[in-house]
Structure formats: C-alpha cells, structure tokens
Amino acid sequence: MIIGALILTSCQLSPVHFDREKKGQWNAKILVKDKKHKRSFILNATFQAVYPEKLRIDFITPLGGHLASFLFEGQKAKYYLVKKRVYYVGKVSRRVFSPIFPLKIHPYWIYNILFDKPFAEKGWKCQWDKKGYLERCKKGKIQVVWKNRYMKRKFVYISHPLAEIQINFTTFHSYIDQPEKAFQLKIPKGFEVHYLSFFSDFFKRHKG
C-alpha cells in the first residue's frame, strides 16, 4: 500500500507531458525585454488551443486591463487592439503580434510552445532531456528553451538579439471552458474593422 501510494504521488507530481494533450487552456505571466529600445514590460495572458486547429490568446495588463485578443483558425487571423479600437481580419502572418511583441513570432509557434512540439519549419534543430521532455529548439539567432517544469507549470524562454520573452505558465486545464464562445471573436461595439493583406499595403476599412 505504501509503495503504491508513493508511486501514485510521484506520478501526480511529475511534469505534464503536454505533447500528449490535444487541447487545453493555460494562464501565464510574460516578461518582455525589448533590447533595441531598452525597455521591459509585463503582460498576463490566457491561451486556449485545440492542436493544431484553433488558438485564442487574450492579453491583459498586470492591473487587469484588457489589451488585445487574437484568434487563429487555419490560415485565418482575427484580432483586436483595445486601445486603438481596431478589429483586424486577415491571414496568419509573423506581423500580427507586432503590436504586442518587439519580435516577429509566427502564431503557429505558439502551438509548439504550448504543446511542447518540435518546430517543423526548415532550419530548426531541437533536443529533448533524458526524460523525454522537449528542452530546446534553435534556428539561426532565435532560440526557444523549456525549463523549470513542475506538474502543470513550465517556463519558456525565447531569446533573440532584438528581444527576450519569458513566459511563466502558471496553470493548465486539459479542457476549454465554453469552446463555442472561446473560438468566436466578436467585433466590439464601435471598433473600426480593417481587412488586411499582409502581402501588400492595401486594406479596406469600415465601422463595426
């Protein structure tokens, strides 16, 4: 009985194998260091994802103010910026996070970070630790490191000569609250809508 209890406790305390999960929601605290402009700031974020189909991210200030929300489904991207009162519709691109991060991060990379998946794009090299957890991926000057795993918690560090992003995942649930609502990003009242093409500077506008 004692041995069985010890084994059960050990399993419960072991880090989650996120690569075995198909969906989930995470809360995280994010520290962003903009090396180019020599400034730092903190964000809170909620991630909700179904791998590799749907991803929603809500960014919140440390004081609880809503900054922005992003929704990605396949090649489609929808997001709005609260301060600018603008809602964007377009294709998934490295540029969509530019209002948040001083580093071009492809939205698909968030799936890799959340679900501990190696990057499939050409040029990435990844390594795992002795227990089979993804530990590090690198391509050119950008590097992603997973560390400090404990139960449902983990720390992800993204480094580049232009910026550093430290993501401290504090909670995880292997389900999504109200998925129908989570993966619908409605246009807030009074927001202007921009239909963007990331392959040109052309866009259309109208009031939402």
C-alpha positions as CSV (number, residue, x, y, z in Angstrom):
1,M,0.0,0.0,0.0
2,I,2.8,2.4,0.9
3,I,4.7,1.6,-2.3
4,G,1.5,2.1,-4.3
5,A,0.8,5.5,-2.6
6,L,4.4,6.6,-3.3
7,I,4.2,5.7,-7.0
8,L,0.8,7.5,-7.3
9,T,2.2,10.6,-5.6
10,S,5.3,10.5,-7.8
11,C,3.1,10.4,-10.9
12,Q,0.9,13.2,-9.7
13,L,4.0,15.4,-9.1
14,S,5.6,14.6,-12.5
15,P,5.5,17.3,-15.1
16,V,2.7,17.1,-17.6
17,H,3.6,15.7,-21.0
18,F,1.9,18.5,-23.0
19,D,2.9,16.8,-26.2
20,R,0.3,14.1,-25.4
21,E,-2.5,16.7,-25.0
22,K,-4.8,17.7,-27.8
23,K,-6.4,20.7,-26.3
24,G,-6.2,22.9,-23.2
25,Q,-6.1,26.3,-21.6
26,W,-3.2,28.0,-19.9
27,N,-2.7,31.1,-17.8
28,A,0.7,32.8,-18.0
29,K,2.8,35.8,-16.9
30,I,5.0,37.2,-19.6
31,L,8.1,39.4,-19.2
32,V,9.2,41.1,-22.4
33,K,12.6,42.7,-22.8
34,D,12.9,45.0,-25.8
35,K,16.7,45.2,-26.3
36,K,16.5,47.5,-29.2
37,H,14.6,50.2,-27.4
38,K,16.0,49.3,-23.9
39,R,12.6,48.8,-22.2
40,S,10.8,46.0,-20.4
41,F,7.1,45.3,-19.6
42,I,4.9,42.6,-18.1
43,L,1.8,41.0,-19.5
44,N,-0.7,38.4,-18.3
45,A,-2.1,36.1,-20.9
46,T,-4.7,33.3,-21.3
47,F,-4.2,30.7,-24.0
48,Q,-6.9,28.4,-25.3
49,A,-6.0,25.9,-28.0
50,V,-7.1,22.9,-29.9
51,Y,-4.0,21.4,-31.6
52,P,-3.3,22.3,-34.4
53,E,-6.6,23.8,-35.4
54,K,-7.7,26.7,-33.2
55,L,-5.8,29.2,-31.0
56,R,-7.1,32.1,-28.9
57,I,-4.9,34.4,-26.9
58,D,-6.1,37.2,-24.6
59,F,-3.5,39.7,-23.3
60,I,-4.2,41.6,-20.0
61,T,-2.2,44.2,-18.2
62,P,-0.8,43.5,-14.7
63,L,-3.7,45.7,-13.3
64,G,-6.3,43.7,-15.2
65,G,-6.9,45.9,-18.2
66,H,-7.7,44.2,-21.5
67,L,-5.1,44.9,-24.1
68,A,-5.9,42.6,-27.0
69,S,-7.4,39.4,-28.2
70,F,-6.2,37.1,-31.0
71,L,-8.0,34.2,-32.8
72,F,-6.3,31.9,-35.3
73,E,-8.1,29.2,-37.3
74,G,-6.1,27.6,-40.0
75,Q,-4.8,30.4,-42.2
76,K,-7.3,33.0,-40.9
77,A,-6.4,35.6,-38.3
78,K,-8.8,37.8,-36.4
79,Y,-7.7,40.2,-33.6
80,Y,-8.5,43.5,-32.0
81,L,-6.5,46.1,-30.1
82,V,-8.5,47.7,-27.3
83,K,-6.5,51.0,-27.1
84,K,-6.7,51.6,-30.9
85,R,-10.3,50.3,-31.0
86,V,-9.5,48.4,-34.2
87,Y,-10.5,44.9,-35.2
88,Y,-8.3,43.2,-37.8
89,V,-9.2,40.4,-40.3
90,G,-6.5,38.8,-42.5
91,K,-4.2,35.9,-43.0
92,V,-1.9,34.4,-40.4
93,S,1.5,36.2,-40.5
94,R,4.6,36.9,-38.4
95,R,3.4,40.5,-38.3
96,V,0.2,40.0,-36.3
97,F,1.9,40.1,-33.0
98,S,3.9,43.3,-33.8
99,P,1.6,45.4,-31.6
100,I,2.5,43.2,-28.6
101,F,6.0,41.8,-29.0
102,P,9.1,43.5,-30.4
103,L,9.9,40.3,-32.2
104,K,8.3,38.6,-35.2
105,I,6.7,35.5,-33.8
106,H,4.7,33.3,-36.1
107,P,1.3,32.4,-34.5
108,Y,1.9,28.7,-35.3
109,W,4.9,28.8,-33.0
110,I,2.5,29.2,-30.0
111,Y,1.3,25.7,-30.7
112,N,4.8,24.4,-30.4
113,I,5.3,26.3,-27.2
114,L,2.1,25.2,-25.6
115,F,2.1,21.6,-26.7
116,D,5.9,21.0,-26.5
117,K,6.1,20.2,-30.2
118,P,9.4,20.5,-32.2
119,F,9.3,23.2,-34.9
120,A,8.7,21.6,-38.3
121,E,10.0,24.5,-40.4
122,K,13.3,24.0,-42.2
123,G,16.3,25.1,-40.2
124,W,15.1,24.3,-36.7
125,K,17.1,22.0,-34.5
126,C,15.6,20.6,-31.3
127,Q,16.7,18.5,-28.4
128,W,15.0,16.6,-25.5
129,D,16.1,15.9,-22.0
130,K,16.7,12.4,-20.6
131,K,13.0,12.1,-19.5
132,G,11.7,12.8,-23.0
133,Y,10.6,16.4,-22.5
134,L,11.3,18.9,-25.2
135,E,14.1,21.1,-23.9
136,R,15.5,23.4,-26.6
137,C,14.9,24.5,-30.2
138,K,17.1,26.8,-32.2
139,K,17.1,28.4,-35.6
140,G,19.7,31.0,-36.5
141,K,19.6,33.7,-33.9
142,I,16.4,32.7,-32.3
143,Q,16.2,30.1,-29.5
144,V,13.3,28.6,-27.5
145,V,14.0,26.9,-24.2
146,W,11.6,25.0,-22.0
147,K,12.6,24.6,-18.3
148,N,11.5,24.6,-14.7
149,R,8.8,22.0,-15.3
150,Y,6.8,21.1,-12.3
151,M,3.4,19.4,-12.5
152,K,1.3,21.7,-14.8
153,R,3.8,24.5,-14.7
154,K,6.6,25.3,-17.0
155,F,8.8,28.2,-18.1
156,V,9.5,29.1,-21.7
157,Y,12.3,31.4,-22.7
158,I,12.5,32.9,-26.2
159,S,15.8,34.7,-26.9
160,H,16.9,36.8,-29.9
161,P,19.4,39.7,-30.3
162,L,16.5,42.1,-30.5
163,A,14.4,40.8,-27.6
164,E,13.8,38.3,-24.9
165,I,10.4,36.9,-24.0
166,Q,9.9,34.9,-20.7
167,I,6.7,33.0,-20.4
168,N,5.8,31.6,-17.0
169,F,2.9,29.2,-17.4
170,T,1.2,29.1,-14.0
171,T,-2.0,27.0,-14.6
172,F,-3.2,24.4,-17.1
173,H,-6.5,22.6,-17.7
174,S,-6.9,19.8,-20.3
175,Y,-10.3,21.2,-21.4
176,I,-11.7,24.5,-22.7
177,D,-14.4,26.4,-21.0
178,Q,-17.3,27.1,-23.4
179,P,-15.4,26.3,-26.6
180,E,-18.1,27.7,-28.8
181,K,-17.7,31.1,-27.2
182,A,-13.9,30.8,-26.8
183,F,-13.3,30.4,-30.6
184,Q,-15.6,33.3,-31.6
185,L,-14.1,36.7,-31.6
186,K,-16.9,39.2,-32.0
187,I,-16.3,42.7,-33.1
188,P,-16.6,45.0,-30.1
189,K,-19.1,47.8,-30.5
190,G,-17.7,51.0,-32.0
191,F,-14.5,49.3,-33.2
192,E,-13.2,50.0,-36.8
193,V,-12.6,47.0,-38.9
194,H,-9.5,46.6,-41.1
195,Y,-9.4,43.9,-43.7
196,L,-5.7,43.3,-44.2
197,S,-3.5,41.8,-46.8
198,F,0.0,41.1,-45.4
199,F,1.4,40.8,-49.0
200,S,0.7,44.5,-49.8
201,D,-0.1,47.7,-48.0
202,F,-3.7,47.7,-49.2
203,F,-6.5,47.4,-46.8
204,K,-10.2,48.3,-46.6
205,R,-11.9,49.9,-43.7
206,H,-15.4,50.2,-42.3
207,K,-17.1,50.8,-39.0
208,G,-18.1,47.7,-36.9
